[in-house]
Amino acid sequence: MSDCCTPDGSCHTTSESTVVYKVNGVGSAHCQGVVTRAVEALDDIKSVQVGTGTGLVTVTTTTVPDEALDKLIATTVDEAGYGYAGRADG
């Protein structure tokens, strides 16, 4: 039995969710790095992928992507100097 399992044999797993946002102004590798570092620094963020030119920011988080996360991402992106445009259409 590994350390992640309880005595009854059930294991704890970390739930992850992915959400895609649209960010305006990501036109170079430098911009991509700025946005990536800013969003990665947030609590509960597992990974960030930023598309140069597309402005699509894929965020994997250990929390449920809700309105609070959207607002946090918006504030973070705006403070980094880029334009938050909301969730991308699925």
VMD Tcl script that builds the backbone (N, CA, C; Angstrom):
set m [mol new atoms 270]
animate dup $m
set s [atomselect $m all]
$s set {name element resname resid chain x y z} {
  {N N MET 1 A 0.862 -1.178 0.000}
  {CA C MET 1 A 0.000 0.000 0.000}
  {C C MET 1 A 0.898 1.227 0.000}
  {N N SER 2 A 0.625 2.173 -0.872}
  {CA C SER 2 A 1.443 3.382 -0.957}
  {C C SER 2 A 0.978 4.407 0.071}
  {N N ASP 3 A 1.768 5.441 0.236}
  {CA C ASP 3 A 1.468 6.486 1.205}
  {C C ASP 3 A 0.183 7.247 0.898}
  {N N CYS 4 A -0.270 7.207 -0.343}
  {CA C CYS 4 A -1.457 7.972 -0.708}
  {C C CYS 4 A -2.749 7.263 -0.314}
  {N N CYS 5 A -2.647 6.028 0.064}
  {CA C CYS 5 A -3.855 5.248 0.343}
  {C C CYS 5 A -4.189 5.238 1.831}
  {N N THR 6 A -5.464 5.157 2.111}
  {CA C THR 6 A -5.946 5.056 3.479}
  {C C THR 6 A -5.916 3.585 3.894}
  {N N PRO 7 A -6.059 3.307 5.175}
  {CA C PRO 7 A -6.037 1.908 5.619}
  {C C PRO 7 A -7.099 1.034 4.946}
  {N N ASP 8 A -8.218 1.618 4.528}
  {CA C ASP 8 A -9.252 0.818 3.869}
  {C C ASP 8 A -8.961 0.581 2.383}
  {N N GLY 9 A -7.825 1.101 1.896}
  {CA C GLY 9 A -7.413 0.865 0.520}
  {C C GLY 9 A -7.850 1.914 -0.481}
  {N N SER 10 A -8.622 2.908 -0.032}
  {CA C SER 10 A -9.015 3.970 -0.966}
  {C C SER 10 A -7.872 4.967 -1.083}
  {N N CYS 11 A -7.686 5.468 -2.280}
  {CA C CYS 11 A -6.594 6.406 -2.513}
  {C C CYS 11 A -7.119 7.817 -2.702}
  {N N HIS 12 A -6.326 8.762 -2.260}
  {CA C HIS 12 A -6.640 10.166 -2.459}
  {C C HIS 12 A -6.038 10.592 -3.781}
  {N N THR 13 A -6.828 11.238 -4.605}
  {CA C THR 13 A -6.318 11.743 -5.868}
  {C C THR 13 A -6.536 13.240 -5.915}
  {N N THR 14 A -5.667 13.906 -6.600}
  {CA C THR 14 A -5.798 15.341 -6.772}
  {C C THR 14 A -6.603 15.595 -8.035}
  {N N SER 15 A -7.690 16.296 -7.871}
  {CA C SER 15 A -8.530 16.622 -9.010}
  {C C SER 15 A -7.928 17.818 -9.740}
  {N N GLU 16 A -7.921 17.752 -11.040}
  {CA C GLU 16 A -7.427 18.854 -11.847}
  {C C GLU 16 A -8.481 19.245 -12.865}
  {N N SER 17 A -8.537 20.529 -13.166}
  {CA C SER 17 A -9.438 21.053 -14.180}
  {C C SER 17 A -8.650 21.943 -15.118}
  {N N THR 18 A -9.101 22.003 -16.353}
  {CA C THR 18 A -8.445 22.852 -17.346}
  {C C THR 18 A -9.459 23.842 -17.895}
  {N N VAL 19 A -9.022 25.075 -18.041}
  {CA C VAL 19 A -9.867 26.126 -18.605}
  {C C VAL 19 A -9.002 26.959 -19.547}
  {N N VAL 20 A -9.606 27.459 -20.623}
  {CA C VAL 20 A -8.871 28.250 -21.612}
  {C C VAL 20 A -9.414 29.672 -21.600}
  {N N TYR 21 A -8.487 30.624 -21.524}
  {CA C TYR 21 A -8.818 32.050 -21.530}
  {C C TYR 21 A -8.258 32.696 -22.784}
  {N N LYS 22 A -8.805 33.818 -23.147}
  {CA C LYS 22 A -8.296 34.619 -24.263}
  {C C LYS 22 A -7.644 35.864 -23.675}
  {N N VAL 23 A -6.406 36.116 -24.088}
  {CA C VAL 23 A -5.655 37.281 -23.625}
  {C C VAL 23 A -5.160 38.045 -24.845}
  {N N ASN 24 A -5.443 39.330 -24.891}
  {CA C ASN 24 A -5.014 40.175 -26.002}
  {C C ASN 24 A -3.602 40.702 -25.766}
  {N N GLY 25 A -2.833 40.793 -26.846}
  {CA C GLY 25 A -1.512 41.406 -26.784}
  {C C GLY 25 A -0.353 40.438 -26.662}
  {N N VAL 26 A -0.610 39.145 -26.746}
  {CA C VAL 26 A 0.461 38.155 -26.647}
  {C C VAL 26 A 0.980 37.882 -28.055}
  {N N GLY 27 A 1.945 38.707 -28.487}
  {CA C GLY 27 A 2.411 38.619 -29.857}
  {C C GLY 27 A 3.833 38.142 -30.028}
  {N N SER 28 A 4.504 37.815 -28.927}
  {CA C SER 28 A 5.898 37.379 -29.039}
  {C C SER 28 A 6.218 36.378 -27.936}
  {N N ALA 29 A 7.391 35.774 -28.046}
  {CA C ALA 29 A 7.840 34.833 -27.016}
  {C C ALA 29 A 8.024 35.557 -25.675}
  {N N HIS 30 A 8.457 36.817 -25.734}
  {CA C HIS 30 A 8.601 37.595 -24.496}
  {C C HIS 30 A 7.246 37.738 -23.801}
  {N N CYS 31 A 6.227 38.122 -24.555}
  {CA C CYS 31 A 4.870 38.279 -23.999}
  {C C CYS 31 A 4.373 36.951 -23.438}
  {N N GLN 32 A 4.626 35.894 -24.180}
  {CA C GLN 32 A 4.234 34.557 -23.755}
  {C C GLN 32 A 4.845 34.238 -22.388}
  {N N GLY 33 A 6.127 34.552 -22.218}
  {CA C GLY 33 A 6.816 34.286 -20.957}
  {C C GLY 33 A 6.272 35.117 -19.809}
  {N N VAL 34 A 5.963 36.381 -20.082}
  {CA C VAL 34 A 5.432 37.263 -19.032}
  {C C VAL 34 A 4.096 36.730 -18.519}
  {N N VAL 35 A 3.203 36.398 -19.435}
  {CA C VAL 35 A 1.881 35.899 -19.041}
  {C C VAL 35 A 2.007 34.549 -18.336}
  {N N THR 36 A 2.832 33.678 -18.864}
  {CA C THR 36 A 3.031 32.361 -18.248}
  {C C THR 36 A 3.512 32.502 -16.813}
  {N N ARG 37 A 4.562 33.298 -16.592}
  {CA C ARG 37 A 5.115 33.450 -15.240}
  {C C ARG 37 A 4.112 34.075 -14.282}
  {N N ALA 38 A 3.357 35.049 -14.758}
  {CA C ALA 38 A 2.379 35.723 -13.897}
  {C C ALA 38 A 1.292 34.755 -13.438}
  {N N VAL 39 A 0.757 33.968 -14.359}
  {CA C VAL 39 A -0.333 33.055 -14.013}
  {C C VAL 39 A 0.186 31.859 -13.216}
  {N N GLU 40 A 1.371 31.349 -13.574}
  {CA C GLU 40 A 1.957 30.217 -12.838}
  {C C GLU 40 A 2.210 30.543 -11.376}
  {N N ALA 41 A 2.419 31.805 -11.056}
  {CA C ALA 41 A 2.721 32.214 -9.683}
  {C C ALA 41 A 1.497 32.148 -8.767}
  {N N LEU 42 A 0.314 31.985 -9.327}
  {CA C LEU 42 A -0.902 31.927 -8.525}
  {C C LEU 42 A -1.029 30.585 -7.808}
  {N N ASP 43 A -1.646 30.624 -6.623}
  {CA C ASP 43 A -1.897 29.398 -5.875}
  {C C ASP 43 A -2.810 28.471 -6.675}
  {N N ASP 44 A -2.613 27.189 -6.511}
  {CA C ASP 44 A -3.450 26.144 -7.099}
  {C C ASP 44 A -3.322 25.998 -8.612}
  {N N ILE 45 A -2.372 26.692 -9.232}
  {CA C ILE 45 A -2.158 26.551 -10.669}
  {C C ILE 45 A -1.091 25.480 -10.891}
  {N N LYS 46 A -1.453 24.448 -11.648}
  {CA C LYS 46 A -0.527 23.350 -11.927}
  {C C LYS 46 A 0.319 23.616 -13.163}
  {N N SER 47 A -0.306 24.167 -14.211}
  {CA C SER 47 A 0.439 24.457 -15.431}
  {C C SER 47 A -0.272 25.528 -16.242}
  {N N VAL 48 A 0.526 26.180 -17.097}
  {CA C VAL 48 A 0.014 27.246 -17.959}
  {C C VAL 48 A 0.662 27.085 -19.326}
  {N N GLN 49 A -0.145 27.153 -20.370}
  {CA C GLN 49 A 0.368 27.153 -21.739}
  {C C GLN 49 A -0.224 28.368 -22.437}
  {N N VAL 50 A 0.655 29.196 -23.005}
  {CA C VAL 50 A 0.217 30.425 -23.667}
  {C C VAL 50 A 0.572 30.335 -25.137}
  {N N GLY 51 A -0.418 30.524 -25.989}
  {CA C GLY 51 A -0.197 30.499 -27.425}
  {C C GLY 51 A 0.204 31.871 -27.938}
  {N N THR 52 A 1.403 31.976 -28.494}
  {CA C THR 52 A 1.856 33.228 -29.085}
  {C C THR 52 A 1.029 33.510 -30.337}
  {N N GLY 53 A 0.532 34.706 -30.444}
  {CA C GLY 53 A -0.275 35.081 -31.599}
  {C C GLY 53 A -1.754 34.796 -31.413}
  {N N THR 54 A -2.081 33.650 -30.819}
  {CA C THR 54 A -3.494 33.314 -30.598}
  {C C THR 54 A -4.026 33.947 -29.323}
  {N N GLY 55 A -3.146 34.109 -28.350}
  {CA C GLY 55 A -3.569 34.650 -27.065}
  {C C GLY 55 A -4.377 33.667 -26.240}
  {N N LEU 56 A -4.383 32.409 -26.626}
  {CA C LEU 56 A -5.103 31.409 -25.849}
  {C C LEU 56 A -4.227 30.929 -24.700}
  {N N VAL 57 A -4.756 31.033 -23.496}
  {CA C VAL 57 A -4.024 30.665 -22.286}
  {C C VAL 57 A -4.744 29.479 -21.651}
  {N N THR 58 A -4.091 28.321 -21.694}
  {CA C THR 58 A -4.663 27.110 -21.120}
  {C C THR 58 A -4.120 26.941 -19.711}
  {N N VAL 59 A -5.022 26.931 -18.747}
  {CA C VAL 59 A -4.646 26.865 -17.338}
  {C C VAL 59 A -5.160 25.558 -16.747}
  {N N THR 60 A -4.259 24.798 -16.130}
  {CA C THR 60 A -4.644 23.603 -15.395}
  {C C THR 60 A -4.527 23.937 -13.919}
  {N N THR 61 A -5.623 23.704 -13.190}
  {CA C THR 61 A -5.690 24.097 -11.792}
  {C C THR 61 A -6.199 22.945 -10.932}
  {N N THR 62 A -5.859 22.999 -9.645}
  {CA C THR 62 A -6.347 21.986 -8.711}
  {C C THR 62 A -7.682 22.398 -8.107}
  {N N THR 63 A -8.194 23.560 -8.492}
  {CA C THR 63 A -9.488 24.020 -8.010}
  {C C THR 63 A -10.506 23.954 -9.144}
  {N N VAL 64 A -11.759 24.098 -8.797}
  {CA C VAL 64 A -12.808 24.161 -9.806}
  {C C VAL 64 A -12.756 25.537 -10.450}
  {N N PRO 65 A -12.642 25.606 -11.780}
  {CA C PRO 65 A -12.602 26.917 -12.438}
  {C C PRO 65 A -13.955 27.613 -12.291}
  {N N ASP 66 A -13.983 28.626 -11.456}
  {CA C ASP 66 A -15.227 29.332 -11.195}
  {C C ASP 66 A -15.030 30.828 -11.420}
  {N N GLU 67 A -16.023 31.611 -11.066}
  {CA C GLU 67 A -15.960 33.054 -11.265}
  {C C GLU 67 A -14.809 33.686 -10.479}
  {N N ALA 68 A -14.516 33.164 -9.297}
  {CA C ALA 68 A -13.412 33.694 -8.490}
  {C C ALA 68 A -12.073 33.481 -9.204}
  {N N LEU 69 A -11.887 32.310 -9.801}
  {CA C LEU 69 A -10.656 32.052 -10.555}
  {C C LEU 69 A -10.587 32.955 -11.767}
  {N N ASP 70 A -11.705 33.114 -12.471}
  {CA C ASP 70 A -11.740 33.997 -13.639}
  {C C ASP 70 A -11.307 35.412 -13.264}
  {N N LYS 71 A -11.821 35.915 -12.148}
  {CA C LYS 71 A -11.464 37.271 -11.698}
  {C C LYS 71 A -9.991 37.359 -11.329}
  {N N LEU 72 A -9.469 36.318 -10.677}
  {CA C LEU 72 A -8.057 36.294 -10.306}
  {C C LEU 72 A -7.171 36.283 -11.546}
  {N N ILE 73 A -7.526 35.474 -12.535}
  {CA C ILE 73 A -6.770 35.428 -13.788}
  {C C ILE 73 A -6.851 36.787 -14.478}
  {N N ALA 74 A -8.034 37.383 -14.514}
  {CA C ALA 74 A -8.217 38.696 -15.152}
  {C C ALA 74 A -7.333 39.746 -14.510}
  {N N THR 75 A -7.338 39.806 -13.199}
  {CA C THR 75 A -6.522 40.786 -12.476}
  {C C THR 75 A -5.042 40.554 -12.730}
  {N N THR 76 A -4.626 39.303 -12.671}
  {CA C THR 76 A -3.212 38.954 -12.874}
  {C C THR 76 A -2.746 39.325 -14.273}
  {N N VAL 77 A -3.549 38.990 -15.276}
  {CA C VAL 77 A -3.204 39.295 -16.665}
  {C C VAL 77 A -3.168 40.812 -16.877}
  {N N ASP 78 A -4.150 41.522 -16.355}
  {CA C ASP 78 A -4.186 42.983 -16.488}
  {C C ASP 78 A -2.978 43.627 -15.820}
  {N N GLU 79 A -2.616 43.147 -14.621}
  {CA C GLU 79 A -1.451 43.694 -13.915}
  {C C GLU 79 A -0.151 43.395 -14.653}
  {N N ALA 80 A -0.134 42.333 -15.433}
  {CA C ALA 80 A 1.059 41.994 -16.231}
  {C C ALA 80 A 1.143 42.849 -17.497}
  {N N GLY 81 A 0.075 43.613 -17.778}
  {CA C GLY 81 A 0.100 44.516 -18.919}
  {C C GLY 81 A -0.595 44.000 -20.166}
  {N N TYR 82 A -1.424 42.987 -20.013}
  {CA C TYR 82 A -2.114 42.399 -21.155}
  {C C TYR 82 A -3.616 42.497 -20.950}
  {N N GLY 83 A -4.356 42.317 -22.031}
  {CA C GLY 83 A -5.804 42.484 -21.969}
  {C C GLY 83 A -6.546 41.170 -21.803}
  {N N TYR 84 A -7.154 40.981 -20.652}
  {CA C TYR 84 A -7.968 39.795 -20.392}
  {C C TYR 84 A -9.259 39.914 -21.191}
  {N N ALA 85 A -9.574 38.884 -21.986}
  {CA C ALA 85 A -10.771 38.932 -22.824}
  {C C ALA 85 A -11.788 37.855 -22.458}
  {N N GLY 86 A -11.596 37.171 -21.330}
  {CA C GLY 86 A -12.561 36.190 -20.866}
  {C C GLY 86 A -12.193 34.779 -21.260}
  {N N ARG 87 A -13.105 33.879 -20.938}
  {CA C ARG 87 A -12.913 32.474 -21.314}
  {C C ARG 87 A -13.075 32.324 -22.812}
  {N N ALA 88 A -12.244 31.471 -23.370}
  {CA C ALA 88 A -12.359 31.171 -24.797}
  {C C ALA 88 A -13.518 30.215 -25.003}
  {N N ASP 89 A -14.181 30.339 -26.122}
  {CA C ASP 89 A -15.280 29.425 -26.435}
  {C C ASP 89 A -14.732 28.021 -26.624}
  {N N GLY 90 A -15.436 27.051 -26.042}
  {CA C GLY 90 A -15.011 25.648 -26.115}
  {C C GLY 90 A -15.269 25.099 -27.452}
}
mol reanalyze $m
mol bondsrecalc $m
mol representation Tube
mol addrep $m
